[in-house]
Structures are given as C-alpha cells and as structure tokens.
Amino acid sequence: MVTLPLPYVATKLPGYFLNINTMTVYSIKIDGVLKEIKHRKANQWNNFRSGYQVSHQGTRRWLDDAYLKTIKPHDSVIDVK
C-alpha cells in the first residue's frame, strides 16, 4: 500500500485525486504517475456544468467544483497489487 502526501486527497471515484492546495484533479494510472486533468468551464454543450470530466468503468462522470470544495483533507491510501 502506498500513502499519498497530504495535498493529494482521494475523491469519490477511485484513481482520481484532488490537490487541495491548487484545487486541481489528478489521475493515477498503472505506471503510478499522477497526471493532471483539464478543468472544463461551464458552457451550453456540457449543460452548464463546471468541473472535471472523468471516466470510471467506461462511463463518463463529472467531478463538479461544488463537490470538490466539500472534500476534507485526509490520508489517501492506494492499494498496490
């Protein structure tokens, strides 16, 4: 098991982490490198949602800015197999 340092906090979707200092979302893949995800602004094509569009089990999901602001700092553990 690997524990991430404090600025990185796990979100409700596995594999996605929020940096609470900069309020940006990162994805972790097989190689273990954190990759920053592009922030999407609200517009008419995304139903005026602002946040991060991610994929979980092949389905598109949103991590809205309102949800990300409610995340409290806590230790995040990644299970390594």
GROMACS elastic network, one bead per residue, 0.5 to 0.9 nm:
[ bonds ]
;  ai    aj funct       b0    kb
    1    77     6  0.65271   500
    1    78     6  0.55998   500
    1    80     6  0.52383   500
    1    81     6  0.82989   500
    2    76     6  0.84048   500
    2    77     6  0.56124   500
    2    78     6  0.50833   500
    2    79     6  0.65644   500
    2    80     6  0.69561   500
    3    75     6  0.69781   500
    3    76     6  0.57155   500
    3    78     6  0.62337   500
    3    79     6  0.89202   500
    4     7     6  0.82314   500
    4     8     6  0.63123   500
    4     9     6  0.78266   500
    4    75     6  0.70131   500
    4    76     6  0.56494   500
    4    77     6  0.64461   500
    4    78     6  0.77097   500
    5     8     6  0.60331   500
    5     9     6  0.83930   500
    5    75     6  0.74739   500
    5    76     6  0.78660   500
    6     9     6  0.68340   500
    6    19     6  0.85197   500
    6    20     6  0.84746   500
    6    73     6  0.71125   500
    6    74     6  0.70109   500
    6    75     6  0.63592   500
    6    76     6  0.79259   500
    7    18     6  0.77138   500
    7    19     6  0.51000   500
    7    20     6  0.53144   500
    7    21     6  0.61605   500
    7    22     6  0.87669   500
    7    73     6  0.76187   500
    7    74     6  0.89927   500
    8    17     6  0.58522   500
    8    18     6  0.53863   500
    8    20     6  0.64569   500
    8    21     6  0.85775   500
    8    25     6  0.88948   500
    8    26     6  0.86080   500
    8    73     6  0.81623   500
    8    74     6  0.86113   500
    8    75     6  0.81994   500
    8    76     6  0.73292   500
    9    16     6  0.86472   500
    9    17     6  0.53225   500
    9    18     6  0.51612   500
    9    19     6  0.64357   500
    9    20     6  0.71112   500
    9    71     6  0.79349   500
    9    72     6  0.80069   500
    9    73     6  0.61907   500
    9    74     6  0.62760   500
    9    75     6  0.67263   500
    9    76     6  0.56970   500
   10    13     6  0.77672   500
   10    14     6  0.73662   500
   10    15     6  0.77298   500
   10    16     6  0.62741   500
   10    18     6  0.63168   500
   10    71     6  0.86861   500
   10    73     6  0.89845   500
   10    74     6  0.82035   500
   10    75     6  0.81664   500
   10    76     6  0.56543   500
   10    77     6  0.82493   500
   11    14     6  0.69130   500
   11    15     6  0.81460   500
   11    16     6  0.59304   500
   11    17     6  0.55885   500
   11    18     6  0.66418   500
   11    25     6  0.88855   500
   11    63     6  0.84913   500
   11    68     6  0.79405   500
   11    71     6  0.76013   500
   12    16     6  0.80725   500
   12    63     6  0.87592   500
   13    16     6  0.60875   500
   13    17     6  0.85776   500
   13    56     6  0.70908   500
   13    63     6  0.88071   500
   14    17     6  0.82403   500
   14    56     6  0.79973   500
   15    26     6  0.83961   500
   15    27     6  0.57898   500
   15    28     6  0.54035   500
   15    29     6  0.72366   500
   15    56     6  0.88435   500
   15    78     6  0.84320   500
   16    25     6  0.67224   500
   16    26     6  0.56827   500
   16    28     6  0.64764   500
   16    34     6  0.89957   500
   16    54     6  0.85261   500
   17    24     6  0.84109   500
   17    25     6  0.55727   500
   17    26     6  0.51362   500
   17    27     6  0.63185   500
   17    28     6  0.78883   500
   17    34     6  0.86368   500
   17    76     6  0.86295   500
   18    21     6  0.87830   500
   18    22     6  0.85467   500
   18    23     6  0.63267   500
   18    24     6  0.57189   500
   18    26     6  0.61985   500
   18    27     6  0.89251   500
   18    68     6  0.76105   500
   18    71     6  0.85773   500
   19    22     6  0.57658   500
   19    23     6  0.53278   500
   19    24     6  0.54342   500
   19    25     6  0.62846   500
   19    26     6  0.74871   500
   20    24     6  0.73796   500
   20    25     6  0.89801   500
   20    68     6  0.88902   500
   20    69     6  0.87647   500
   20    71     6  0.84612   500
   20    72     6  0.86286   500
   20    73     6  0.74660   500
   21    24     6  0.82102   500
   22    25     6  0.89587   500
   23    65     6  0.88594   500
   23    68     6  0.76906   500
   23    69     6  0.81213   500
   24    36     6  0.72386   500
   24    37     6  0.75240   500
   24    38     6  0.84702   500
   24    39     6  0.76919   500
   24    52     6  0.88635   500
   25    35     6  0.85420   500
   25    36     6  0.61068   500
   25    37     6  0.58086   500
   25    38     6  0.81175   500
   25    39     6  0.81685   500
   25    52     6  0.73920   500
   25    63     6  0.87895   500
   25    68     6  0.89639   500
   26    34     6  0.58019   500
   26    35     6  0.52315   500
   26    37     6  0.55933   500
   27    33     6  0.81629   500
   27    34     6  0.54954   500
   27    35     6  0.51780   500
   27    36     6  0.63989   500
   27    37     6  0.68425   500
   27    54     6  0.89037   500
   28    31     6  0.78778   500
   28    32     6  0.57986   500
   28    33     6  0.57447   500
   28    35     6  0.63864   500
   29    32     6  0.55537   500
   29    33     6  0.64779   500
   29    34     6  0.72948   500
   29    35     6  0.82006   500
   30    33     6  0.78944   500
   31    34     6  0.89962   500
   37    52     6  0.71610   500
   37    53     6  0.83955   500
   37    54     6  0.82656   500
   38    51     6  0.89059   500
   38    52     6  0.67761   500
   38    53     6  0.82347   500
   39    50     6  0.78080   500
   39    51     6  0.57311   500
   39    52     6  0.51733   500
   39    53     6  0.78392   500
   40    43     6  0.88008   500
   40    46     6  0.88704   500
   40    49     6  0.80944   500
   40    50     6  0.57877   500
   40    51     6  0.53845   500
   40    52     6  0.57720   500
   40    53     6  0.72566   500
   41    46     6  0.87190   500
   41    48     6  0.79275   500
   41    49     6  0.71079   500
   41    51     6  0.66698   500
   41    52     6  0.87357   500
   42    45     6  0.83130   500
   42    46     6  0.66437   500
   42    47     6  0.73125   500
   42    51     6  0.78712   500
   43    46     6  0.57648   500
   43    47     6  0.65019   500
   43    49     6  0.70661   500
   43    50     6  0.81257   500
   44    47     6  0.53288   500
   44    48     6  0.55817   500
   44    49     6  0.87300   500
   45    48     6  0.73104   500
   46    49     6  0.58736   500
   46    50     6  0.83184   500
   49    62     6  0.84594   500
   49    64     6  0.70378   500
   49    65     6  0.86432   500
   50    62     6  0.87585   500
   50    63     6  0.85515   500
   50    64     6  0.59323   500
   50    65     6  0.61654   500
   50    66     6  0.86743   500
   51    62     6  0.67881   500
   51    63     6  0.56624   500
   51    66     6  0.83282   500
   51    68     6  0.85144   500
   52    61     6  0.83701   500
   52    62     6  0.56936   500
   52    63     6  0.50977   500
   52    64     6  0.64022   500
   52    65     6  0.78508   500
   53    60     6  0.67414   500
   53    61     6  0.58292   500
   53    63     6  0.64527   500
   53    64     6  0.84603   500
   54    59     6  0.83086   500
   54    60     6  0.57729   500
   54    61     6  0.52917   500
   54    62     6  0.60839   500
   54    63     6  0.73676   500
   55    58     6  0.58126   500
   55    59     6  0.53718   500
   55    61     6  0.57410   500
   55    62     6  0.83938   500
   56    59     6  0.53608   500
   56    60     6  0.64832   500
   56    61     6  0.67173   500
   57    60     6  0.84865   500
   63    66     6  0.84363   500
   63    67     6  0.66876   500
   63    68     6  0.68712   500
   64    67     6  0.53248   500
   64    68     6  0.63566   500
   64    69     6  0.88548   500
   65    68     6  0.50417   500
   65    69     6  0.62782   500
   65    70     6  0.89507   500
   66    69     6  0.53983   500
   66    70     6  0.68828   500
   67    70     6  0.53814   500
   67    71     6  0.70400   500
   68    71     6  0.55567   500
   69    72     6  0.82424   500
   71    74     6  0.88857   500
